[in-house]
Amino acid sequence: KIISITGNPGSTLARESDIHVDAHVSQEACPLGLAPTASTTAMLALGDALALTVLDQRGFSAEDFARSHPGGSLGRRLLIHVSDIMRKGAAIPSVKLDAALTDGLLEMTRKGLGMTAIVDANNKPVGIFTDGDLRRAFENGISVSDTRMREVMHANPCTITPERPAVEAVEVMENRKINGLLVVDQQGTLVGALNMLDLLTAKVI
């Protein structure tokens, strides 16, 4: 079938169409009445209305849009998951509960995330230590050589699971006012880590 939208119901296209939508305007906005102005606006409005109607009837979702435009900003926001951008394996900063603060600082320096996880014997995070915690430790006069990570860490760190959308990690960080997240599996085992720079690099934000 031919479906058309024209400003002239008597045109050849309109007459040959099975369905015709009349977009006629009585006068153009151009002072001379020559340049397409009001007619182009009417055509644009009708096209948008039809597109939105089809979108609604088909139940087209944001996820459908993302799949159609995977390289766009919405596509990246909805299709990229935490597992796609998190640091894995040896790149995850972590130390044991009884590790010296000096060991934690070395781990933070090596991994470059501005933080380190503190894990128990089962590799489950029980705490986190960040650059900000280090500054506060120095302000409080803590001895780096005599301090253990369990003494300066933040217990019960904020975590996220790898299958969550990366945009959710952004929301968690913004709401909690933090710059990094630890990633755990369903059993609570540490499997990754990421920070705001990772999300920026992946163009999630």
C-alpha atoms as a printed R data frame, in Angstrom:
    type eleno elety resid chain resno      x       y      z
1   ATOM     1    CA   LYS     A     1  0.000   0.000  0.000
2   ATOM     2    CA   ILE     A     2  1.005   3.592 -0.588
3   ATOM     3    CA   ILE     A     3  0.527   5.987  2.316
4   ATOM     4    CA   SER     A     4  1.289   9.632  1.672
5   ATOM     5    CA   ILE     A     5  1.229  13.025  3.349
6   ATOM     6    CA   THR     A     6  0.929  15.999  1.026
7   ATOM     7    CA   GLY     A     7 -0.265  19.553  1.097
8   ATOM     8    CA   ASN     A     8 -2.300  19.047 -2.057
9   ATOM     9    CA   PRO     A     9 -5.043  16.391 -1.945
10  ATOM    10    CA   GLY     A    10 -5.401  16.708 -5.706
11  ATOM    11    CA   SER     A    11 -1.776  15.883 -6.481
12  ATOM    12    CA   THR     A    12 -0.794  12.781 -8.442
13  ATOM    13    CA   LEU     A    13  0.819  11.239 -5.364
14  ATOM    14    CA   ALA     A    14 -2.273  11.854 -3.236
15  ATOM    15    CA   ARG     A    15 -4.584  10.377 -5.881
16  ATOM    16    CA   GLU     A    16 -2.414   7.283 -6.364
17  ATOM    17    CA   SER     A    17 -2.145   6.622 -2.618
18  ATOM    18    CA   ASP     A    18 -4.232   4.057 -0.787
19  ATOM    19    CA   ILE     A    19 -4.191   6.295  2.288
20  ATOM    20    CA   HIS     A    20 -3.611  10.024  2.095
21  ATOM    21    CA   VAL     A    21 -3.107  12.457  4.982
22  ATOM    22    CA   ASP     A    22 -3.871  16.059  4.094
23  ATOM    23    CA   ALA     A    23 -1.250  18.482  5.442
24  ATOM    24    CA   HIS     A    24 -2.603  21.503  3.598
25  ATOM    25    CA   VAL     A    25 -1.981  24.950  5.084
26  ATOM    26    CA   SER     A    26 -3.926  27.987  3.938
27  ATOM    27    CA   GLN     A    27 -0.906  30.292  3.860
28  ATOM    28    CA   GLU     A    28  2.866  30.094  4.259
29  ATOM    29    CA   ALA     A    29  4.521  32.148  6.991
30  ATOM    30    CA   CYS     A    30  6.870  33.662  4.419
31  ATOM    31    CA   PRO     A    31  5.884  37.334  3.771
32  ATOM    32    CA   LEU     A    32  5.864  36.576  0.062
33  ATOM    33    CA   GLY     A    33  3.873  33.392  0.524
34  ATOM    34    CA   LEU     A    34  6.475  31.489 -1.467
35  ATOM    35    CA   ALA     A    35  9.044  29.818  0.791
36  ATOM    36    CA   PRO     A    36  7.885  26.583  2.477
37  ATOM    37    CA   THR     A    37  7.545  27.585  6.141
38  ATOM    38    CA   ALA     A    38  4.154  26.803  7.684
39  ATOM    39    CA   SER     A    39  3.843  23.769  5.392
40  ATOM    40    CA   THR     A    40  7.182  22.312  6.515
41  ATOM    41    CA   THR     A    41  6.205  22.811 10.157
42  ATOM    42    CA   ALA     A    42  2.886  21.039  9.575
43  ATOM    43    CA   MET     A    43  4.665  18.152  7.835
44  ATOM    44    CA   LEU     A    44  7.162  17.856 10.705
45  ATOM    45    CA   ALA     A    45  4.386  17.830 13.316
46  ATOM    46    CA   LEU     A    46  2.422  15.175 11.435
47  ATOM    47    CA   GLY     A    47  5.516  13.030 10.961
48  ATOM    48    CA   ASP     A    48  6.354  13.222 14.662
49  ATOM    49    CA   ALA     A    49  2.780  12.372 15.628
50  ATOM    50    CA   LEU     A    50  2.756   9.318 13.356
51  ATOM    51    CA   ALA     A    51  6.165   8.144 14.565
52  ATOM    52    CA   LEU     A    52  5.148   8.431 18.224
53  ATOM    53    CA   THR     A    53  1.874   6.627 17.561
54  ATOM    54    CA   VAL     A    54  3.683   3.709 15.915
55  ATOM    55    CA   LEU     A    55  6.229   3.702 18.753
56  ATOM    56    CA   ASP     A    56  3.434   3.460 21.313
57  ATOM    57    CA   GLN     A    57  1.505   0.773 19.423
58  ATOM    58    CA   ARG     A    58  4.596  -1.398 19.053
59  ATOM    59    CA   GLY     A    59  5.626  -0.959 22.683
60  ATOM    60    CA   PHE     A    60  9.000   0.424 21.579
61  ATOM    61    CA   SER     A    61 11.200   0.801 24.665
62  ATOM    62    CA   ALA     A    62 14.387   2.661 25.524
63  ATOM    63    CA   GLU     A    63 16.203  -0.682 25.276
64  ATOM    64    CA   ASP     A    64 14.889  -1.147 21.719
65  ATOM    65    CA   PHE     A    65 16.156   2.315 20.834
66  ATOM    66    CA   ALA     A    66 19.546   1.514 22.356
67  ATOM    67    CA   ARG     A    67 19.843  -1.666 20.301
68  ATOM    68    CA   SER     A    68 19.052   0.325 17.156
69  ATOM    69    CA   HIS     A    69 21.683   2.942 18.032
70  ATOM    70    CA   PRO     A    70 24.385   1.070 19.987
71  ATOM    71    CA   GLY     A    71 27.030   3.696 19.246
72  ATOM    72    CA   GLY     A    72 24.953   6.594 20.551
73  ATOM    73    CA   SER     A    73 24.963   7.950 24.086
74  ATOM    74    CA   LEU     A    74 21.695   6.205 24.994
75  ATOM    75    CA   GLY     A    75 22.970   2.945 23.528
76  ATOM    76    CA   ARG     A    76 26.119   3.091 25.612
77  ATOM    77    CA   ARG     A    77 24.177   3.996 28.742
78  ATOM    78    CA   LEU     A    78 21.769   1.081 28.417
79  ATOM    79    CA   LEU     A    79 23.862  -1.628 26.771
80  ATOM    80    CA   ILE     A    80 27.160  -1.334 28.658
81  ATOM    81    CA   HIS     A    81 27.260  -3.322 31.887
82  ATOM    82    CA   VAL     A    82 29.553  -3.098 34.872
83  ATOM    83    CA   SER     A    83 31.278  -6.304 33.738
84  ATOM    84    CA   ASP     A    84 32.240  -4.622 30.448
85  ATOM    85    CA   ILE     A    85 34.367  -1.913 32.045
86  ATOM    86    CA   MET     A    86 35.372  -3.112 35.517
87  ATOM    87    CA   ARG     A    87 38.981  -3.962 36.389
88  ATOM    88    CA   LYS     A    88 39.420  -7.711 36.683
89  ATOM    89    CA   GLY     A    89 41.877 -10.262 38.021
90  ATOM    90    CA   ALA     A    90 45.281  -8.871 38.924
91  ATOM    91    CA   ALA     A    91 44.081  -5.326 38.156
92  ATOM    92    CA   ILE     A    92 41.754  -5.345 41.192
93  ATOM    93    CA   PRO     A    93 43.288  -3.511 44.167
94  ATOM    94    CA   SER     A    94 42.918  -5.608 47.316
95  ATOM    95    CA   VAL     A    95 44.768  -6.408 50.534
96  ATOM    96    CA   LYS     A    96 44.036  -8.577 53.555
97  ATOM    97    CA   LEU     A    97 42.587  -7.350 56.830
98  ATOM    98    CA   ASP     A    98 45.877  -7.604 58.693
99  ATOM    99    CA   ALA     A    99 47.960  -5.998 55.953
100 ATOM   100    CA   ALA     A   100 50.048  -3.016 56.964
101 ATOM   101    CA   LEU     A   101 48.916   0.412 55.821
102 ATOM   102    CA   THR     A   102 52.134   0.620 53.802
103 ATOM   103    CA   ASP     A   103 51.044  -2.464 51.855
104 ATOM   104    CA   GLY     A   104 47.691  -0.850 51.172
105 ATOM   105    CA   LEU     A   105 49.382   2.296 49.876
106 ATOM   106    CA   LEU     A   106 51.607   0.257 47.577
107 ATOM   107    CA   GLU     A   107 48.570  -1.619 46.248
108 ATOM   108    CA   MET     A   108 46.735   1.645 45.574
109 ATOM   109    CA   THR     A   109 49.778   3.015 43.761
110 ATOM   110    CA   ARG     A   110 50.214  -0.101 41.634
111 ATOM   111    CA   LYS     A   111 46.565  -0.398 40.589
112 ATOM   112    CA   GLY     A   112 45.864   3.315 40.125
113 ATOM   113    CA   LEU     A   113 42.200   3.361 41.141
114 ATOM   114    CA   GLY     A   114 42.578   5.652 44.122
115 ATOM   115    CA   MET     A   115 41.343   2.931 46.453
116 ATOM   116    CA   THR     A   116 41.870  -0.618 47.619
117 ATOM   117    CA   ALA     A   117 39.497  -3.271 48.866
118 ATOM   118    CA   ILE     A   118 40.179  -4.988 52.179
119 ATOM   119    CA   VAL     A   119 39.148  -8.634 51.923
120 ATOM   120    CA   ASP     A   120 38.764 -11.564 54.301
121 ATOM   121    CA   ALA     A   121 40.154 -15.072 53.862
122 ATOM   122    CA   ASN     A   122 37.360 -15.863 51.358
123 ATOM   123    CA   ASN     A   123 38.150 -12.824 49.194
124 ATOM   124    CA   LYS     A   124 34.979 -11.062 50.288
125 ATOM   125    CA   PRO     A   125 35.321  -7.302 50.784
126 ATOM   126    CA   VAL     A   126 34.900  -6.213 54.385
127 ATOM   127    CA   GLY     A   127 36.232  -2.708 53.922
128 ATOM   128    CA   ILE     A   128 37.607  -0.095 51.559
129 ATOM   129    CA   PHE     A   129 40.396   2.461 51.841
130 ATOM   130    CA   THR     A   130 40.605   5.475 49.529
131 ATOM   131    CA   ASP     A   131 42.823   8.466 48.799
132 ATOM   132    CA   GLY     A   132 40.503  10.539 50.959
133 ATOM   133    CA   ASP     A   133 40.911   8.124 53.864
134 ATOM   134    CA   LEU     A   134 44.677   8.411 53.483
135 ATOM   135    CA   ARG     A   135 44.557  12.202 53.742
136 ATOM   136    CA   ARG     A   136 42.412  11.985 56.852
137 ATOM   137    CA   ALA     A   137 44.769   9.421 58.357
138 ATOM   138    CA   PHE     A   138 47.701  11.776 57.880
139 ATOM   139    CA   GLU     A   139 45.716  14.660 59.369
140 ATOM   140    CA   ASN     A   140 45.053  12.503 62.434
141 ATOM   141    CA   GLY     A   141 48.745  11.731 62.816
142 ATOM   142    CA   ILE     A   142 48.461   7.984 62.159
143 ATOM   143    CA   SER     A   143 51.766   6.169 61.792
144 ATOM   144    CA   VAL     A   144 51.946   4.530 58.378
145 ATOM   145    CA   SER     A   145 54.439   1.907 59.477
146 ATOM   146    CA   ASP     A   146 52.567   0.831 62.626
147 ATOM   147    CA   THR     A   147 48.971   0.856 61.346
148 ATOM   148    CA   ARG     A   148 46.971  -2.059 59.966
149 ATOM   149    CA   MET     A   149 44.352  -1.717 57.258
150 ATOM   150    CA   ARG     A   150 41.583  -2.913 59.585
151 ATOM   151    CA   GLU     A   151 42.229   0.169 61.745
152 ATOM   152    CA   VAL     A   152 41.702   2.758 59.008
153 ATOM   153    CA   MET     A   153 39.333   1.108 56.508
154 ATOM   154    CA   HIS     A   154 35.673   1.933 56.004
155 ATOM   155    CA   ALA     A   155 33.688  -1.180 56.906
156 ATOM   156    CA   ASN     A   156 30.746  -2.434 54.816
157 ATOM   157    CA   PRO     A   157 31.850  -0.885 51.511
158 ATOM   158    CA   CYS     A   158 29.363  -0.001 48.801
159 ATOM   159    CA   THR     A   159 29.289  -2.688 46.102
160 ATOM   160    CA   ILE     A   160 27.582  -3.524 42.820
161 ATOM   161    CA   THR     A   161 27.187  -6.739 40.827
162 ATOM   162    CA   PRO     A   162 28.734  -7.217 37.363
163 ATOM   163    CA   GLU     A   163 25.478  -7.695 35.463
164 ATOM   164    CA   ARG     A   164 24.090  -4.296 36.455
165 ATOM   165    CA   PRO     A   165 23.998  -1.517 33.811
166 ATOM   166    CA   ALA     A   166 27.060   0.703 34.027
167 ATOM   167    CA   VAL     A   167 24.790   3.741 34.308
168 ATOM   168    CA   GLU     A   168 23.580   2.324 37.626
169 ATOM   169    CA   ALA     A   169 27.157   2.462 38.906
170 ATOM   170    CA   VAL     A   170 27.175   6.166 38.035
171 ATOM   171    CA   GLU     A   171 23.968   6.712 40.001
172 ATOM   172    CA   VAL     A   172 25.332   4.860 43.030
173 ATOM   173    CA   MET     A   173 28.541   6.887 43.016
174 ATOM   174    CA   GLU     A   174 26.703  10.180 42.636
175 ATOM   175    CA   ASN     A   175 24.190   9.360 45.365
176 ATOM   176    CA   ARG     A   176 26.868   8.136 47.770
177 ATOM   177    CA   LYS     A   177 29.333  10.879 46.766
178 ATOM   178    CA   ILE     A   178 32.100   8.364 46.103
179 ATOM   179    CA   ASN     A   179 34.513   7.912 43.201
180 ATOM   180    CA   GLY     A   180 34.900   4.144 43.131
181 ATOM   181    CA   LEU     A   181 32.959   0.914 43.536
182 ATOM   182    CA   LEU     A   182 33.832  -2.662 44.345
183 ATOM   183    CA   VAL     A   183 32.156  -5.346 42.240
184 ATOM   184    CA   VAL     A   184 31.008  -8.585 43.849
185 ATOM   185    CA   ASP     A   185 29.283 -11.708 42.543
186 ATOM   186    CA   GLN     A   186 26.096 -13.221 43.963
187 ATOM   187    CA   GLN     A   187 28.116 -14.867 46.750
188 ATOM   188    CA   GLY     A   188 29.683 -11.560 47.764
189 ATOM   189    CA   THR     A   189 33.126 -12.446 46.422
190 ATOM   190    CA   LEU     A   190 35.234  -9.617 45.012
191 ATOM   191    CA   VAL     A   191 35.371  -9.921 41.214
192 ATOM   192    CA   GLY     A   192 36.092  -6.386 40.056
193 ATOM   193    CA   ALA     A   193 36.491  -2.698 40.756
194 ATOM   194    CA   LEU     A   194 35.898   0.515 38.847
195 ATOM   195    CA   ASN     A   195 36.001   4.247 39.345
196 ATOM   196    CA   MET     A   196 34.431   7.310 37.775
197 ATOM   197    CA   LEU     A   197 37.267   7.636 35.268
198 ATOM   198    CA   ASP     A   198 36.490   4.158 33.917
199 ATOM   199    CA   LEU     A   199 32.893   5.252 33.335
200 ATOM   200    CA   LEU     A   200 34.027   8.450 31.640
201 ATOM   201    CA   THR     A   201 36.429   6.538 29.404
202 ATOM   202    CA   ALA     A   202 33.627   4.171 28.375
203 ATOM   203    CA   LYS     A   203 31.470   7.260 27.633
204 ATOM   204    CA   VAL     A   204 28.765   6.105 30.006
205 ATOM   205    CA   ILE     A   205 28.735   9.678 31.326
